[in-house]
Amino acid sequence: MQLPANFNEQKKPQLFEGLSESSLQALLQRSVMQDYDSGRVLVQQGDNPECIFLVLDGSLKTTRINEDGGEAIIRMLEAGDTCMEAVLFMGIPSPINVQAMSVAKILKIPDSVVKKHVLEDPAFAVNLLRIVSRHYKNAMHQIEAMNIKSPLQRVGYYFLLKHIEQGHENLDFKLPFKKQVVANYLGMTPETFSRTLKQMKDIGIKVEEDTIRMRDSFALCHFCDSDTASLCSRHDQAECEKCPLH
């Protein structure tokens, strides 16, 4: 089995970073590639975890459902992202749901294959630890945002991350998910999210459908923190003079 062409050496999924070709093929040959329709549930809360999911194309979300049927979005996954890594090692039924948000092509790496390969390839084990650590860090940010940050700060921080991920070259960038999904992820109602988007105009940010248009490349810099700055190629450079962390 081969990875899709969009996963070249420069953009390998974090799960496969630094793996030898033989190690990578050992994983791929024991995995299954499967297509899912939008809305299809891959894992339900309470299911026994069976594999890691790697998104090859499309998007997934992980959620928790409360007793009243309310949904809280935990993560939104794009191509190259994975989920269920930590759940496989918990030894308990899955505490989350996994659902396709669009037509998606998924690589499923079985539980037994993952646990065997961890013992055979230290690089793979380290990749798993890094991924789980990143999820933990993101979860802390999400909890902080829900309890401390204003709606404007939450939206600005999220937009800044997307801008950094998509590069500084353009003043326009795309929201990868529907607005109501982003609103849920940020812990606010669609109405609050809509009002917050209108507030963004005052700082030079316009939202047109799924496109974010910035007045200049520094329009989102005052939402930056030390974690975000570490991801930004302009941090601590001369051009970063408008950044509050400079």
C-alpha positions in Angstrom: 0.0 0.0 0.0 1.2 3.5 -0.8 0.2 6.8 0.8 -1.6 9.3 -1.4 0.6 11.6 -3.5 -0.2 14.6 -1.3 1.7 13.0 1.5 5.2 13.5 0.3 8.4 13.7 2.3 7.7 17.3 3.2 4.2 16.6 4.5 4.2 13.2 6.0 1.6 12.6 8.8 3.2 13.1 12.2 2.6 9.5 13.0 5.0 8.4 10.3 7.8 11.1 10.8 11.3 9.6 10.8 10.2 6.0 10.1 12.3 3.9 7.8 10.7 2.8 4.6 10.6 -0.8 5.9 8.9 0.3 9.1 6.4 2.4 7.2 5.5 -0.4 4.9 5.2 -2.9 7.8 2.4 -0.6 9.1 0.8 0.1 5.8 0.6 -3.5 4.7 -1.3 -4.4 7.9 -3.7 -1.4 7.7 -6.9 -0.9 5.8 -7.9 2.0 3.7 -11.6 2.8 3.7 -14.0 5.5 2.3 -16.8 7.0 4.5 -19.7 9.1 3.6 -20.3 12.4 5.3 -22.1 11.9 8.7 -20.9 8.3 9.1 -20.1 7.4 12.7 -16.8 5.5 12.9 -16.7 5.1 16.7 -19.5 5.5 19.2 -19.0 6.5 22.8 -18.7 3.2 24.8 -17.3 1.2 21.8 -14.2 -0.9 22.4 -11.4 0.9 20.5 -10.1 -1.2 17.6 -7.7 1.0 15.6 -6.0 4.4 15.0 -7.7 6.5 12.3 -5.4 8.5 10.0 -7.3 11.0 7.7 -6.0 10.7 4.1 -8.6 13.0 2.7 -11.7 14.8 4.0 -12.4 15.6 7.6 -13.5 13.9 10.9 -14.6 15.2 14.3 -14.3 13.7 17.7 -17.1 14.5 20.2 -18.7 13.7 23.5 -22.5 13.5 23.9 -24.2 14.3 27.2 -27.3 12.6 28.7 -29.5 15.2 27.1 -28.0 14.6 23.6 -25.9 17.8 23.6 -22.7 17.5 21.6 -19.3 19.0 22.5 -16.7 18.9 19.7 -13.3 17.9 21.1 -11.3 17.9 17.9 -11.6 18.6 14.2 -9.3 16.6 12.0 -8.0 17.3 8.5 -5.8 15.3 6.1 -2.7 14.1 8.0 -4.4 14.1 11.4 -4.9 11.0 13.6 -7.2 10.1 16.5 -7.8 7.3 19.0 -4.0 7.0 19.9 -4.5 7.6 23.6 -7.8 5.6 23.7 -6.1 2.5 22.5 -3.9 2.4 25.6 -6.5 3.4 28.1 -7.9 -0.1 28.5 -11.5 1.2 28.7 -14.4 1.8 26.2 -14.0 4.8 24.1 -14.9 8.1 25.9 -15.5 9.8 22.5 -17.4 9.5 19.2 -15.6 9.7 15.9 -17.7 10.9 12.9 -17.0 11.9 9.3 -17.8 15.6 8.6 -17.3 15.1 4.8 -16.7 12.3 2.4 -13.4 10.9 3.8 -10.7 8.5 3.0 -9.3 6.9 6.2 -6.4 4.6 7.0 -7.3 2.3 9.8 -4.3 0.9 11.7 -5.4 -2.0 13.9 -4.9 -2.0 17.7 -2.7 -5.1 17.7 -0.5 -3.7 14.9 0.0 -0.4 16.8 0.9 -2.1 20.1 3.3 -4.5 18.3 5.0 -1.8 16.3 5.5 0.4 19.4 7.8 -2.4 20.7 9.6 -2.9 17.4 10.3 0.7 16.4 11.2 3.4 19.0 10.7 6.2 16.4 7.0 5.1 16.0 6.6 5.0 19.8 8.1 8.5 20.1 5.7 9.8 17.4 2.8 8.5 19.4 4.0 10.1 22.6 4.4 13.4 20.7 0.9 13.3 19.3 -0.7 12.4 22.6 1.3 15.3 24.3 0.1 17.7 21.6 -3.5 16.7 22.2 -3.0 17.2 25.9 -1.6 20.7 25.3 -4.4 21.6 22.9 -6.9 20.3 25.5 -5.4 22.7 28.1 -5.8 25.6 25.7 -9.4 24.6 25.0 -10.2 24.5 28.8 -8.5 27.8 29.3 -10.4 29.4 26.4 -13.8 28.2 27.8 -13.1 29.5 31.3 -10.9 32.6 30.8 -11.0 34.0 27.3 -13.7 36.2 25.8 -15.5 35.1 22.6 -13.4 37.6 20.7 -10.2 36.2 22.1 -11.2 32.6 21.3 -12.1 33.4 17.7 -9.0 35.5 17.2 -6.7 32.8 18.6 -8.3 30.2 16.4 -8.0 32.4 13.3 -4.4 33.1 14.1 -3.6 29.4 14.3 -5.3 28.8 10.9 -3.4 31.8 9.4 -0.1 30.4 10.6 -0.9 26.9 9.4 -1.8 28.2 5.9 1.2 30.5 5.6 1.9 34.3 5.9 2.1 34.9 2.1 -1.6 35.7 1.6 -3.9 38.0 3.5 -6.8 35.7 2.7 -7.1 32.2 4.2 -9.9 29.6 4.4 -11.8 28.3 7.3 -11.5 24.5 7.0 -14.8 23.7 8.7 -18.4 25.1 8.7 -19.0 28.0 11.0 -21.4 26.2 13.3 -18.8 23.4 13.8 -16.1 26.0 14.7 -18.5 27.7 17.0 -19.2 24.5 18.9 -15.5 23.7 19.1 -14.9 27.2 20.6 -17.7 26.7 23.1 -20.2 29.3 21.9 -23.5 29.4 20.3 -23.8 30.1 16.5 -25.4 33.5 17.5 -22.5 34.5 19.7 -20.1 33.3 17.0 -21.9 35.5 14.4 -21.8 38.6 16.7 -18.1 38.0 17.3 -17.3 37.8 13.6 -18.9 41.3 13.3 -16.6 42.5 16.1 -13.6 41.2 14.1 -14.2 44.0 11.5 -13.0 46.6 14.0 -9.5 45.0 14.0 -9.3 44.6 10.3 -10.7 41.1 9.8 -13.6 40.4 7.4 -15.3 37.1 7.1 -16.9 36.3 3.7 -18.5 32.8 3.6 -15.5 30.5 4.5 -12.8 33.1 3.6 -11.0 35.2 6.2 -9.7 38.5 4.8 -7.0 40.4 6.8 -6.3 44.1 6.5 -2.6 43.3 6.9 -0.5 40.3 8.0 -0.3 41.6 11.6 -4.0 42.0 12.1 -4.2 39.0 14.4 -0.9 39.4 16.2 -2.4 40.7 19.4 -4.1 37.3 19.9 -0.6 35.6 20.0 0.8 33.9 23.0 4.1 32.1 23.7 2.8 28.7 22.4 1.4 30.3 19.2 4.6 32.4 18.7 6.7 29.2 18.7 4.8 28.1 15.6 5.2 31.4 13.8 8.2 31.9 11.4 8.1 35.6 12.0 8.5 35.5 15.7 11.7 37.2 17.0 12.4 38.5 13.5 12.7 42.2 12.6 9.3 42.0 10.8 7.7 40.9 14.0 7.9 44.3 15.6 4.1 44.6 15.9 3.9 41.3 17.8 3.3 41.9 21.5 5.8 39.2 22.4 8.6 40.9 20.5 
